[in-house]
Amino acid sequence: MNHYDLCVIGGGPAGFAAAMHALDFGKRVLLIEKKKIGGAGIYDGALASKTFWEISREALQARKRAFKYGSPYSGIPFEQVLQEVNEAVEERSDYLENHLLAVSRHRNHANFELVFGTGRMEDATIIEITNKEGKSTRVKADYTVLATGSRPRMLPHIPVDEKIIITSDGVTSLTDYPESIVILGAGIIGCEYTTVFSNFGRSKVDLVSNTNRILPFEDQDISNVVERIFQSNGVHIHRNAELVEILVRDGRVHYQLCFEKNLCEWFSAEKALISVGRVPNLENLGVYELGIKLTSRGFIDDIDTQTNIPNIYAVGDLTADVALVNVGELEGRHAVEKIFAGSAKELARNNISTIMFLNPETASVGINEQDAQKQGIPYRVVCLEYKSIARAVAMRNTKGFFKILVTDDEKMLVLGMRALGEHASSAIQAVALLMAGQRGIEELAEMIHPHPSITEGVQEAMRVLLGNPIIRPLGTDDCCVRAGVWRDGKYSPINGSYFSEYQTPSFND
């Protein structure tokens, strides 16, 4: 029986990162992957959906410019879009798989082995491997990292066939732009695919939210802006809507929604996309048989990546933490450091950066106003709109704003930031670094930023909080800069500015 220091089950982002980091410690590592390297980080997930988004964004810009200059625009054939997405997925997957195969053959990594098949824990140290041909072998590992990822959540009353009623896994099965599509679920995935299909301008898009606004976990100003842009792009949003029934008849989707005051109505669309969360892939792992503790929602209940069985760890989408590629990679590496370096330092999550691929892109780090208020944390906040940033004007796209929260004291440590607009994901990185170092905002305010750049807006926002900005808040409702302090349950303006709760930025659609 082969013996390994570490067995990693699952070759997605978290498992890949864990296996590679274990090699840094000179350990003998076995990586087991069921199908293809990359997992949902590539297939039907992050890379595939973001490639769709990138192409749709180009299509939207082309449509807008054609309309502005009175030029014809014929659009992009869906088969070309799909080909581009598949090429991106294959390129990334081939690169990672070839890299692992090269690692397994390299003389400096003779202790690494990649096996395609499934892994099931018989006990805390014995793993049964079944390869693609159905042949089983058993190996021993001192430690195991579980990283088998997640899949779209299914509801029993929704007949998903991945052809007419699809999940995010079925988008690549489409053969053309649907004439109409209803998207059930107004969280991140639902709103991202609403963005994609509305950007192309070839589908009537309905978005169903079971609350009074989309993206309810974000501040209302974020939701308001995204909703406005959706609506300007032809999207119809059903708010406070409960799906009662959905069925396929004559090749179309028919669904009944009930709203407030028991008002119910039937609707129809060519396709439906179900986006109601994800569930962990725990089946046939041995998790239940070994008694690994789970949360009430069915995820592995870990303590800083470690399960209740000391030598078994869980990372990525298997746990109830944020299901993101960058978080999964971080967790995979952290678990290995705990195992082989004895690291007692807990994984820091307060400055994890995220991005939602919407129109415009929306990035975040740290807490938002909703979070701060629920926790009773007093804070100072500044909002600065893109129309005050020269680079945004040059790009002819001033839709967006920065919002930064800092502690309500002399230190003004950054609590969180939201960036909505072009280059949003790049603009938050300096702020994330400040948060990691527990440093105040003076450094970023005095730093010389490249000109013209979007990050100059971050610098100016910091100056507003410090009371010495170039663009002066004038206390008028049409000003693109405003700042306030929230304490004792209410807002007050600061530094000559004004502030109104969750005001929608004033830029035009």
C-alpha positions as CSV (number, residue, x, y, z in Angstrom):
1,M,0.0,0.0,0.0
2,N,1.5,3.3,-1.1
3,H,2.0,5.8,1.7
4,Y,1.7,9.6,1.4
5,D,2.2,12.5,3.7
6,L,-0.8,14.3,2.2
7,C,-3.7,13.2,0.0
8,V,-5.8,15.9,-1.6
9,I,-9.2,14.9,-3.0
10,G,-10.3,17.4,-5.6
11,G,-8.3,19.2,-8.3
12,G,-10.2,22.5,-8.3
13,P,-8.6,25.8,-7.2
14,A,-8.4,24.9,-3.5
15,G,-7.1,21.4,-4.0
16,F,-4.6,22.5,-6.7
17,A,-3.2,25.2,-4.4
18,A,-3.0,22.8,-1.4
19,A,-1.1,20.1,-3.4
20,M,1.4,22.6,-4.8
21,H,2.1,24.2,-1.5
22,A,2.7,20.8,0.2
23,L,5.6,20.3,-2.3
24,D,7.2,23.4,-0.8
25,F,7.6,21.4,2.4
26,G,9.1,18.5,0.5
27,K,6.2,16.2,1.2
28,R,5.0,13.2,-0.7
29,V,1.7,14.3,-2.2
30,L,-1.2,12.5,-3.9
31,L,-3.8,14.6,-5.8
32,I,-7.0,12.8,-6.8
33,E,-9.3,14.5,-9.4
34,K,-12.5,13.0,-10.6
35,K,-12.8,14.5,-14.1
36,K,-10.8,17.6,-15.1
37,I,-8.3,19.8,-13.4
38,G,-9.7,23.3,-12.5
39,G,-13.2,22.4,-11.2
40,A,-15.8,25.0,-11.0
41,G,-13.1,27.6,-11.1
42,I,-12.9,26.9,-14.8
43,Y,-15.8,24.7,-16.0
44,D,-19.4,26.2,-15.8
45,G,-18.0,28.5,-13.1
46,A,-15.7,31.5,-12.7
47,L,-13.7,31.4,-15.9
48,A,-16.5,30.3,-18.2
49,S,-19.0,32.8,-16.8
50,K,-16.5,35.7,-16.8
51,T,-15.5,35.0,-20.4
52,F,-19.2,35.2,-21.3
53,W,-19.2,38.5,-19.4
54,E,-16.2,39.9,-21.1
55,I,-17.6,39.2,-24.6
56,S,-21.0,40.5,-23.6
57,R,-19.5,43.8,-22.4
58,E,-17.7,44.2,-25.7
59,A,-21.0,43.6,-27.5
60,L,-22.8,46.2,-25.3
61,Q,-20.1,48.8,-26.1
62,A,-20.4,48.0,-29.8
63,R,-24.2,48.4,-29.7
64,K,-24.0,51.7,-27.8
65,R,-21.4,53.1,-30.2
66,A,-23.3,52.0,-33.2
67,F,-26.4,53.6,-31.9
68,K,-24.5,56.8,-31.0
69,Y,-22.9,57.2,-34.5
70,G,-25.9,55.8,-36.5
71,S,-23.9,52.8,-37.7
72,P,-25.4,49.3,-38.2
73,Y,-24.7,46.6,-35.7
74,S,-25.4,43.0,-36.5
75,G,-24.3,41.5,-33.2
76,I,-22.1,38.4,-32.5
77,P,-23.4,35.0,-33.5
78,F,-23.9,32.9,-30.4
79,E,-21.9,30.0,-31.8
80,Q,-18.9,32.3,-31.9
81,V,-19.5,33.4,-28.3
82,L,-19.7,29.8,-27.3
83,Q,-16.5,28.9,-29.2
84,E,-14.6,31.7,-27.5
85,V,-15.8,30.5,-24.1
86,N,-14.9,26.9,-24.8
87,E,-11.4,27.9,-26.1
88,A,-10.8,29.9,-22.9
89,V,-11.9,27.0,-20.7
90,E,-9.8,24.5,-22.6
91,E,-6.7,26.8,-22.7
92,R,-6.8,27.2,-18.9
93,S,-7.6,23.6,-18.1
94,D,-4.9,22.2,-20.5
95,Y,-2.3,24.6,-19.0
96,L,-3.1,23.4,-15.4
97,E,-3.2,19.7,-16.3
98,N,0.0,19.8,-18.3
99,H,1.6,21.7,-15.5
100,L,0.7,19.0,-13.0
101,L,1.9,16.2,-15.3
102,A,5.2,18.1,-15.8
103,V,5.5,18.5,-12.0
104,S,4.9,14.7,-11.5
105,R,7.8,14.0,-14.0
106,H,10.2,16.6,-12.7
107,R,13.1,15.3,-10.7
108,N,12.6,17.9,-7.9
109,H,9.1,16.7,-7.4
110,A,9.4,13.0,-7.6
111,N,7.1,12.7,-4.6
112,F,4.1,14.1,-6.4
113,E,1.5,11.9,-8.0
114,L,-1.7,12.8,-10.0
115,V,-4.5,10.3,-10.3
116,F,-7.8,10.7,-12.2
117,G,-10.6,9.0,-10.4
118,T,-12.6,9.3,-7.2
119,G,-11.4,9.1,-3.6
120,R,-13.3,7.8,-0.6
121,M,-12.0,7.8,3.0
122,E,-12.4,4.4,4.6
123,D,-11.0,5.8,7.9
124,A,-8.9,8.7,9.0
125,T,-5.8,7.5,7.1
126,I,-7.0,5.0,4.4
127,I,-8.4,6.2,1.1
128,E,-9.9,4.0,-1.5
129,I,-9.3,5.2,-5.1
130,T,-11.4,4.2,-8.0
131,N,-10.0,5.1,-11.4
132,K,-11.9,5.9,-14.6
133,E,-11.9,2.2,-15.6
134,G,-13.5,1.3,-12.3
135,K,-10.4,-0.4,-10.8
136,S,-10.0,0.3,-7.1
137,T,-6.8,0.6,-5.0
138,R,-6.2,1.7,-1.4
139,V,-3.5,4.1,-0.2
140,K,-2.5,5.5,3.2
141,A,-2.1,9.2,4.0
142,D,-1.1,10.9,7.2
143,Y,-3.3,13.9,6.3
144,T,-6.2,14.4,3.9
145,V,-7.5,17.7,2.5
146,L,-11.0,17.5,1.1
147,A,-11.5,19.9,-1.8
148,T,-14.3,18.5,-4.0
149,G,-16.2,21.8,-4.5
150,S,-19.9,22.4,-5.0
151,R,-22.6,22.3,-7.6
152,P,-25.8,24.3,-8.3
153,R,-28.5,23.8,-5.7
154,M,-31.6,22.0,-7.0
155,L,-35.2,22.5,-5.7
156,P,-37.5,19.4,-5.8
157,H,-40.4,21.3,-7.6
158,I,-38.2,22.6,-10.4
159,P,-37.7,20.2,-13.3
160,V,-34.1,21.1,-14.3
161,D,-33.1,19.4,-17.6
162,E,-30.2,21.7,-18.5
163,K,-31.8,22.3,-21.9
164,I,-35.0,24.4,-21.2
165,I,-34.7,24.9,-17.5
166,I,-31.0,25.2,-16.8
167,T,-28.5,26.1,-14.0
168,S,-25.2,27.9,-14.5
169,D,-23.8,24.4,-15.5
170,G,-26.2,24.4,-18.5
171,V,-25.5,27.8,-20.1
172,T,-22.9,26.3,-22.4
173,S,-25.6,23.8,-23.6
174,L,-27.5,26.7,-25.3
175,T,-27.3,26.8,-29.1
176,D,-28.5,30.3,-29.6
177,Y,-29.5,33.4,-27.7
178,P,-32.9,32.7,-26.1
179,E,-35.7,34.9,-27.3
180,S,-36.6,35.3,-23.6
181,I,-35.1,34.0,-20.3
182,V,-36.3,34.2,-16.7
183,I,-33.5,34.1,-14.1
184,L,-34.7,32.9,-10.7
185,G,-32.5,34.2,-7.9
186,A,-31.1,37.8,-7.6
187,G,-27.8,36.9,-5.9
188,I,-24.4,37.2,-7.4
189,I,-24.7,34.4,-10.0
190,G,-28.3,35.4,-11.0
191,C,-27.3,39.0,-11.4
192,E,-24.1,38.2,-13.3
193,Y,-26.1,36.1,-15.9
194,T,-28.7,38.9,-16.0
195,T,-25.9,41.2,-17.0
196,V,-24.6,38.8,-19.6
197,F,-27.9,38.2,-21.4
198,S,-29.0,41.8,-21.2
199,N,-25.6,43.1,-22.5
200,F,-26.0,41.0,-25.7
201,G,-29.4,42.7,-26.3
202,R,-30.8,39.6,-28.0
203,S,-33.0,38.3,-25.1
204,K,-35.9,39.6,-23.1
205,V,-34.7,39.1,-19.5
206,D,-36.8,38.8,-16.4
207,L,-35.1,38.6,-13.0
208,V,-37.0,37.2,-10.0
209,S,-36.0,38.3,-6.5
210,N,-37.7,37.0,-3.3
211,T,-36.9,40.3,-1.5
212,N,-37.7,43.9,-2.3
213,R,-34.4,44.5,-4.1
214,I,-31.6,42.6,-5.8
215,L,-28.3,41.8,-4.1
216,P,-29.9,42.2,-0.6
217,F,-26.5,41.4,1.1
218,E,-25.1,44.7,-0.3
219,D,-25.9,48.3,0.6
220,Q,-29.0,49.7,-1.0
221,D,-27.0,52.3,-3.1
222,I,-25.2,49.4,-4.8
223,S,-28.5,47.6,-5.5
224,N,-30.2,50.8,-6.7
225,V,-27.5,51.5,-9.3
226,V,-27.4,47.9,-10.6
227,E,-31.2,47.8,-10.8
228,R,-31.3,51.1,-12.7
229,I,-28.8,49.9,-15.2
230,F,-30.6,46.6,-15.6
231,Q,-33.9,48.4,-16.3
232,S,-32.2,50.8,-18.8
233,N,-31.0,47.6,-20.6
234,G,-34.5,46.2,-20.8
235,V,-34.5,43.9,-17.8
236,H,-37.8,43.4,-15.9
237,I,-37.3,42.8,-12.1
238,H,-40.0,40.9,-10.2
239,R,-39.6,42.0,-6.5
240,N,-40.9,40.2,-3.4
241,A,-41.8,37.3,-5.7
242,E,-42.3,33.7,-4.7
243,L,-42.0,31.0,-7.3
244,V,-45.1,28.8,-6.8
245,E,-44.9,26.5,-9.8
246,I,-42.8,26.1,-12.9
247,L,-43.2,23.6,-15.8
248,V,-42.3,23.0,-19.4
249,R,-45.1,23.0,-21.9
250,D,-44.7,23.0,-25.7
251,G,-41.0,23.6,-25.4
252,R,-41.4,26.7,-23.3
253,V,-41.1,27.6,-19.6
254,H,-44.3,28.6,-17.8
255,Y,-44.0,29.8,-14.2
256,Q,-46.3,31.2,-11.6
257,L,-45.2,34.0,-9.2
258,C,-47.0,35.2,-6.1
259,F,-46.4,38.7,-4.8
260,E,-47.6,40.7,-1.8
261,K,-51.3,40.7,-1.0
262,N,-51.6,37.2,-2.5
263,L,-51.5,38.5,-6.0
264,C,-50.4,35.6,-8.3
265,E,-49.7,35.6,-12.0
266,W,-48.4,33.2,-14.7
267,F,-45.6,34.2,-17.0
268,S,-43.8,32.5,-19.9
269,A,-40.2,32.4,-21.3
270,E,-38.2,30.3,-23.8
271,K,-35.6,29.4,-21.1
272,A,-35.2,29.6,-17.3
273,L,-32.0,29.8,-15.4
274,I,-32.1,28.7,-11.8
275,S,-29.7,30.4,-9.4
276,V,-30.7,29.6,-5.9
277,G,-27.3,28.8,-4.3
278,R,-24.9,25.9,-4.3
279,V,-24.4,22.7,-2.3
280,P,-21.2,20.9,-1.4
281,N,-20.1,17.7,-3.2
282,L,-19.9,15.4,-0.2
283,E,-21.4,12.2,-1.6
284,N,-19.2,9.1,-1.7
285,L,-16.3,10.8,0.2
286,G,-16.8,8.9,3.4
287,V,-17.7,12.1,5.2
288,Y,-21.0,10.8,6.7
289,E,-19.6,7.4,7.6
290,L,-16.6,8.9,9.5
291,G,-18.8,11.3,11.4
292,I,-17.3,14.5,10.1
293,K,-19.3,17.3,11.6
294,L,-21.6,19.3,9.3
295,T,-23.4,22.6,9.6
296,S,-27.2,22.8,9.6
297,R,-27.0,23.7,5.9
298,G,-25.0,20.6,5.1
299,F,-21.5,22.1,4.7
300,I,-18.5,20.8,6.6
301,D,-18.2,22.5,9.9
302,D,-14.5,23.4,10.1
303,I,-12.4,25.4,12.5
304,D,-9.9,27.3,10.4
305,T,-10.0,24.6,7.7
306,Q,-9.6,21.7,10.2
307,T,-12.5,19.2,10.7
308,N,-13.5,17.5,14.0
309,I,-11.2,14.6,12.8
310,P,-7.8,16.2,13.5
311,N,-5.9,14.9,10.4
312,I,-8.7,15.7,7.9
313,Y,-9.1,19.2,6.6
314,A,-11.7,20.8,4.3
315,V,-11.2,23.8,2.0
316,G,-13.1,25.7,-0.7
317,D,-16.8,25.3,-1.4
318,L,-17.2,22.3,1.0
319,T,-17.2,24.7,4.0
320,A,-19.7,27.5,4.8
321,D,-17.2,30.2,4.1
322,V,-17.2,32.5,1.0
323,A,-17.3,30.3,-2.1
324,L,-14.7,32.1,-4.2
325,V,-11.7,30.9,-6.2
326,N,-9.2,33.2,-4.4
327,V,-10.6,32.2,-1.0
328,G,-10.4,28.5,-1.9
329,E,-6.8,28.9,-2.9
330,L,-6.0,30.8,0.3
331,E,-7.7,28.1,2.4
332,G,-5.8,25.3,0.6
333,R,-2.4,26.9,1.2
334,H,-3.4,27.7,4.8
335,A,-4.4,24.2,5.6
336,V,-1.1,22.9,4.4
337,E,0.8,25.4,6.5
338,K,-1.2,24.3,9.6
339,I,-0.4,20.7,8.9
340,F,3.3,20.9,8.0
341,A,4.5,24.2,9.6
342,G,2.4,24.0,12.7
343,S,1.0,27.5,12.0
344,A,-1.1,28.8,14.8
345,K,-2.1,31.9,13.0
346,E,-5.7,31.9,11.9
347,L,-6.6,32.6,8.3
348,A,-7.3,36.4,8.0
349,R,-10.6,37.0,6.1
350,N,-11.2,40.7,6.9
351,N,-9.5,42.0,3.8
352,I,-10.6,39.3,1.2
353,S,-11.4,41.1,-2.1
354,T,-14.3,40.1,-4.2
355,I,-15.8,41.2,-7.5
356,M,-19.2,40.8,-9.0
357,F,-19.2,40.9,-12.8
358,L,-22.2,43.2,-13.3
359,N,-22.7,46.3,-15.4
360,P,-20.6,48.0,-14.2
361,E,-18.3,45.6,-12.4
362,T,-18.6,45.8,-8.6
363,A,-15.7,45.1,-6.2
364,S,-15.6,44.9,-2.4
365,V,-13.3,44.4,0.5
366,G,-14.2,44.4,4.2
367,I,-17.6,45.2,5.6
368,N,-20.3,47.4,4.2
369,E,-22.7,49.8,5.9
370,Q,-25.3,47.1,6.5
371,D,-22.7,45.0,8.3
372,A,-21.3,47.9,10.3
373,Q,-24.8,49.0,11.5
374,K,-25.9,45.5,12.4
375,Q,-22.7,45.2,14.5
376,G,-23.2,48.6,16.1
377,I,-19.8,49.9,14.8
378,P,-19.7,53.7,14.4
379,Y,-18.0,54.7,11.2
380,R,-17.1,57.6,8.8
381,V,-18.0,57.1,5.2
382,V,-17.2,58.9,1.9
383,C,-18.8,58.4,-1.5
384,L,-17.1,59.8,-4.6
385,E,-18.7,59.4,-8.0
386,Y,-16.7,58.6,-11.1
387,K,-17.7,61.8,-12.9
388,S,-15.1,63.5,-10.8
389,I,-12.3,61.2,-12.1
390,A,-10.5,62.3,-15.2
391,R,-9.8,58.8,-16.4
392,A,-13.5,57.9,-16.3
393,V,-14.3,61.0,-18.3
394,A,-11.7,60.0,-20.9
395,M,-13.2,56.5,-21.1
396,R,-16.6,58.2,-21.7
397,N,-17.9,56.0,-18.9
398,T,-18.6,57.9,-15.6
399,K,-21.1,55.4,-14.2
400,G,-19.7,54.4,-10.9
401,F,-18.6,55.5,-7.4
402,F,-16.3,54.6,-4.6
403,K,-17.6,54.2,-1.0
404,I,-15.1,53.8,1.8
405,L,-15.8,53.2,5.5
406,V,-13.2,54.0,8.2
407,T,-13.3,53.9,12.0
408,D,-14.8,56.9,13.7
409,D,-11.6,58.0,15.5
410,E,-8.3,59.7,14.8
411,K,-6.7,56.6,13.4
412,M,-9.4,56.2,10.6
413,L,-8.5,52.6,9.9
414,V,-10.3,51.2,6.9
415,L,-13.3,49.0,7.7
416,G,-14.3,48.3,4.1
417,M,-14.7,49.6,0.6
418,R,-17.2,49.2,-2.3
419,A,-16.2,50.2,-5.8
420,L,-18.7,50.2,-8.7
421,G,-17.4,51.1,-12.1
422,E,-14.6,50.5,-14.6
423,H,-11.4,49.1,-13.1
424,A,-13.2,48.5,-9.8
425,S,-11.4,45.3,-9.1
426,S,-8.0,47.0,-9.4
427,A,-9.0,50.1,-7.4
428,I,-9.6,48.2,-4.2
429,Q,-6.3,46.5,-3.9
430,A,-4.4,49.3,-2.2
431,V,-7.2,49.6,0.3
432,A,-7.1,45.9,1.0
433,L,-3.3,46.3,1.7
434,L,-4.0,49.1,4.2
435,M,-6.5,46.9,6.0
436,A,-4.1,44.0,6.2
437,G,-1.5,46.2,7.7
438,Q,-3.9,48.0,10.1
439,R,-2.7,51.3,8.7
440,G,-4.5,54.6,8.4
441,I,-5.5,56.4,5.2
442,E,-2.8,59.1,5.1
443,E,-0.5,56.9,3.1
444,L,-2.9,56.4,0.3
445,A,-4.0,60.1,0.4
446,E,-0.4,61.4,0.0
447,M,0.8,58.7,-2.4
448,I,1.5,59.9,-6.0
449,H,-1.0,58.0,-8.2
450,P,-0.5,57.6,-12.0
451,H,-2.5,60.2,-14.0
452,P,-5.0,59.7,-15.4
453,S,-6.1,56.7,-13.5
454,I,-9.2,55.4,-11.8
455,T,-7.3,55.0,-8.5
456,E,-7.0,58.8,-8.3
457,G,-10.6,58.7,-7.2
458,V,-9.6,56.5,-4.2
459,Q,-6.9,59.1,-3.3
460,E,-9.4,61.9,-3.5
461,A,-11.9,60.0,-1.4
462,M,-9.3,59.6,1.3
463,R,-8.6,63.4,1.2
464,V,-12.2,64.1,1.7
465,L,-12.1,62.0,4.9
466,L,-9.0,63.9,6.0
467,G,-10.6,67.2,5.3
468,N,-8.3,68.5,2.6
469,P,-9.7,67.4,-0.8
470,I,-9.1,69.0,-4.2
471,I,-12.8,68.6,-5.2
472,R,-14.7,70.3,-2.4
473,P,-17.9,68.9,-1.0
474,L,-20.2,71.9,-1.2
475,G,-23.1,70.6,0.7
476,T,-25.5,70.5,-2.3
477,D,-27.5,67.5,-3.3
478,D,-26.1,67.5,-6.8
479,C,-22.5,67.3,-5.6
480,C,-20.5,64.1,-6.7
481,V,-18.7,64.0,-3.3
482,R,-20.3,63.5,0.0
483,A,-19.1,62.3,3.4
484,G,-20.8,61.6,6.8
485,V,-20.4,59.8,10.1
486,W,-22.8,57.2,11.4
487,R,-23.0,57.0,15.2
488,D,-25.8,56.4,17.7
489,G,-28.0,55.1,14.9
490,K,-28.0,58.2,12.7
491,Y,-26.0,60.1,10.0
492,S,-24.3,63.4,10.3
493,P,-22.4,65.3,7.6
494,I,-18.6,65.9,8.0
495,N,-16.0,68.1,6.5
496,G,-18.4,70.5,4.9
497,S,-20.2,67.8,3.0
498,Y,-23.6,66.3,3.3
499,F,-24.8,62.7,3.5
500,S,-28.2,61.1,3.0
501,E,-28.7,57.4,3.7
502,Y,-28.2,55.1,0.6
503,Q,-28.6,57.9,-1.9
504,T,-28.5,56.7,-5.4
505,P,-25.6,58.4,-7.3
506,S,-26.6,61.1,-9.6
507,F,-25.0,59.9,-12.9
508,N,-27.3,59.5,-15.9
509,D,-28.0,56.2,-17.5
